[in-house]
Amino acid sequence: MARHYHYHVYVIELSKDVLYELKFKRCNPDYELGKPCVYVGMTGLDPDVRFDKHKAGIQSNRYVQQYGLRLLPQLYEAYNPMPYKGAQEMEVELGIGLREAGYGVWQA
């Protein structure tokens, strides 16, 4: 019987106003002006449901609740769904890759 994986990585675009947050700026010293600022996470829920929970303040990241604009499925859809361990690793790898591409990245 095939396993049904249900974990997902997701990327949320953050408003550029997040750049006024000193902690965010300090964590992104190589941010390239004009590139997106994003939050990278993983969840056992559908990414749309998880985004709604963030915005509603339910188990939310402060930056997503305050600055979250929209999901960026083009950056993560190809990886989903996956097993828990795979999602944990992909969350880290995706964040690293986006930072290397000049994005401003926040991960919980």
N, C-alpha and C positions, 0 to 999 in steps of 0.2 A: 504494500500500500504506500503510495507517495505521500510524503510529508507536505503539510500545508504551512508554509512560512507566512508569518504575519507581522514581522517587524519591518520598519521603514526608516530610512534616513530622510531628512527634509531640510530645505533651505528657505529661509524667510528673508525677504528684502527689508532692510531697515531704512528709515528716513535718514537723510544726511545730517539731521539735527543730532544724531547719536554721536557725531564727531565732537560735539561740545562736552561730552562726558569724558573727563580726564582719564578715568580708568580704562575706558574703551580705547582712547587715543594711545595711552601708554602700552597697551597690549597689541597695538598695530603700528609699530614704528616704520614699517615699510609700505604702509598704505599709499597707493598711487591716486592722486587727486583725480576725480571723475569716475573711478571704479565704484561698483556698488558696495554698500555695507550690508552684511548679512549675519544671520544667526543660523548655525548648523546644529541640528539635533537629531535624536532618534526616538522612535516611539513604537509601541505595539498597536497604536490606533491608526486610523486613516490620517494622513497628513492634514487634510482639510479639517477634520474634527480636532486634531491637536492644535492647529492654528487658532481655531475658534476658542478653545480652552485657554490658550495663552492670552488672547485679547480680553477674555472675560475674567482674567485674574485667577483662574483655577490651575494650580500647580504651574504658575507662570514664571517665565523669566522677565525680570523688570524691563530689560531693553526691548523685548518683543512686545510686552504689554503697552509700553509707552511709545515705541517707535516703529513697531511692525506694520508693514504696508500690505504685503501680499506674498504668497508662496511663489517660488521660482522653480516650477517642476522640470524645466529643461535642464536644471543642474543636478537632479537626483532621480528622476523617474526610471532611468535605465537600470538602476541598482535594486529596485524594489519589486516584490517583497524579498526578504531574506531571513535567515535564522538570527536569533538574538546575538550570538557572538559575532556574526558577520556584520550586523548593524552597528555594534559597538566599535568594531575596527574601522568600518567604512565612515562612520561619523568623524573619527579622528583624521583619517586619510583625506576625506573630502575637505575638511577644514584646513589642513596643511596645504593641499593643492590650491585652494582658493586664495589663501594668504600669499603663496608663492606667485600667484597670478596678479597680485596687487590689491586684492579685495580687502576691505576691513571686515574681520571675522570675529564673532563671539560664539563661544561654546560653553555650555554649562558644565 
